[in-house]
Amino acid sequence: MDNPCDLVIDALFGFGFSGEPKSPYKELISWMKSCGKPIVSVDVPSGWPVDGAPSADHIKPEMLVSLSAPVHLLVKIALTGI
């Protein structure tokens, strides 16, 4: 797939996500990670549960835009650098 965009907006899940991403989301996450474009996640990066460890396929965004994400998750992301 060609990548004519400058960045990718990651808004697949909300902050209620838990468990491992399944198809077709797992493939979308894989594409986002491999497309070579900066990723901007909304509220919670895909693959991150609000109160647990990220899945193996989690997104590592260059920027996180928080509309309603719980503050403790944002602090955890910032401190762990995962």
Order of alpha helices (4+ residues) and beta strands (2+ residues): beta-alpha-beta-beta-alpha
